[in-house]
Amino acid sequence: MANLYDDVVTITYDYLGPAADRFVVRQIRNHLQKDPNELQRKDLRQLIDWIQLAMRLISDDSETIDNYMADLEALAQSKEPGIHGKKITY
Amino acid sequence: MKVKSKIFYWYAAFLITFILLLLLPAPDRATMVRYHLSALGFRVLDFTFIIPEALIWFAAFYGYEKLHSYSQLIRTGKEGRQIAKLARGLLILAVGLPLEAIFSGILSIIATHVPSFKNASVITNNYVAALLPLLAFIWIGRGARGLGDLVKTRPQLWKVNATTFTVILLGIIFCCLIVLDHSQLRTTYHLSPEAVMITLGVPYMYVWFLGLLASIELQTYSQKVTGVLYRRGWNLLILGFVSIILLSILIQYLSTLSTWLTSLSLGWILLMLYVLLFLLAGAFIIVALGATRLSKIEEA
């Protein structure tokens, strides 16, 4: 069963492709000081803020970043895990 | 731009060696007579070689260093191993630029003092010029194929057929020009037409096939890989790689037709050569820009 971390990575895949896993793990470990599999719903708000900050450093494409944030916000507001479909892997 | 990699110490060593090889020996009389140059004019010509070469080599080393740094950032990832292979191929191309020039300079100096060595120096130069891109394109091809395996896709059949047809066409034109110009062949290559076709023509055709196939495999990967922002960095990287491959092939092709080029004036030859080399340097810079953009994702 998909956990919250998997959901965040699945969303991030649409924007960062193969770098999604590494990017999300780095944000969780460096800024939330926890293991990715320990990510909880109450951590999402803080994680989204850190991801937004990181994305502003990566790209100046505001529209794409706003779309990404909107997808993460939708996940934060949903009550069910795994709503964003199967994780795409190599 | 921070120059912190040891590859740039190698760049400095290559450049100093090249400058010494160019300026220390006495001016070549045959070249002075052919292009109506005085000794001073010959030295001015030498300096017109040094500055562009220095810039082009720096761009190549910079492009490699940026790609290598990116490959180190993602070395634990599946695509990291393939990008390391691309970086290795790029290193051979980058280092090959000064190595060929230095090697050619050393052989020329030896041939000047030992006239019987002149044929051997020309033959050796030609084989080194074919060997380095062959090694580079083998690594780039392996990296490109590895990336294609990751996205579980292959180039479309029509692209592979077009690549094969292009190589056959280039090869036939090359062989026809050799056969038509066989009277000057011994002066240029110091080999028989058959030896040129088999020992230079065939390897070059294989190099061109490897390079063109790698180009379409890289382009296929950039189309299939996910990630809006990730793909932008990759598009820039692949634009640089494809440009490097195509320009390298063009330079190799023109250099094998050097017999025909000597009928042009010195000015036109230099202009053609430096336009191509500066475009090549630009392609290395594009690779650096793509690698920098992708590195930002890994460092944020």
HADDOCK unambig.tbl for C-alpha pairs under 7 A between the chains (distance, minus, plus):
assign (segid A and resid 13 and name CA) (segid B and resid 226 and name CA) 6.77 0.50 0.50
assign (segid A and resid 13 and name CA) (segid B and resid 227 and name CA) 5.73 0.50 0.50
assign (segid A and resid 14 and name CA) (segid B and resid 226 and name CA) 6.18 0.50 0.50
assign (segid A and resid 14 and name CA) (segid B and resid 227 and name CA) 4.56 0.50 0.50
assign (segid A and resid 14 and name CA) (segid B and resid 228 and name CA) 6.38 0.50 0.50
assign (segid A and resid 15 and name CA) (segid B and resid 227 and name CA) 3.97 0.50 0.50
assign (segid A and resid 15 and name CA) (segid B and resid 228 and name CA) 4.65 0.50 0.50
assign (segid A and resid 15 and name CA) (segid B and resid 229 and name CA) 5.46 0.50 0.50
assign (segid A and resid 15 and name CA) (segid B and resid 230 and name CA) 6.68 0.50 0.50
assign (segid A and resid 16 and name CA) (segid B and resid 227 and name CA) 4.33 0.50 0.50
assign (segid A and resid 16 and name CA) (segid B and resid 228 and name CA) 6.49 0.50 0.50
assign (segid A and resid 16 and name CA) (segid B and resid 229 and name CA) 5.71 0.50 0.50
assign (segid A and resid 16 and name CA) (segid B and resid 230 and name CA) 4.84 0.50 0.50
assign (segid A and resid 17 and name CA) (segid B and resid 225 and name CA) 6.83 0.50 0.50
assign (segid A and resid 17 and name CA) (segid B and resid 226 and name CA) 4.50 0.50 0.50
assign (segid A and resid 17 and name CA) (segid B and resid 227 and name CA) 3.82 0.50 0.50
assign (segid A and resid 17 and name CA) (segid B and resid 230 and name CA) 5.91 0.50 0.50
assign (segid A and resid 23 and name CA) (segid B and resid 298 and name CA) 6.61 0.50 0.50
assign (segid A and resid 54 and name CA) (segid B and resid 300 and name CA) 5.20 0.50 0.50
assign (segid A and resid 57 and name CA) (segid B and resid 300 and name CA) 6.65 0.50 0.50
assign (segid A and resid 58 and name CA) (segid B and resid 296 and name CA) 5.49 0.50 0.50
assign (segid A and resid 58 and name CA) (segid B and resid 297 and name CA) 5.72 0.50 0.50
assign (segid A and resid 58 and name CA) (segid B and resid 300 and name CA) 6.70 0.50 0.50
assign (segid A and resid 90 and name CA) (segid B and resid 150 and name CA) 5.69 0.50 0.50
assign (segid A and resid 90 and name CA) (segid B and resid 151 and name CA) 6.29 0.50 0.50
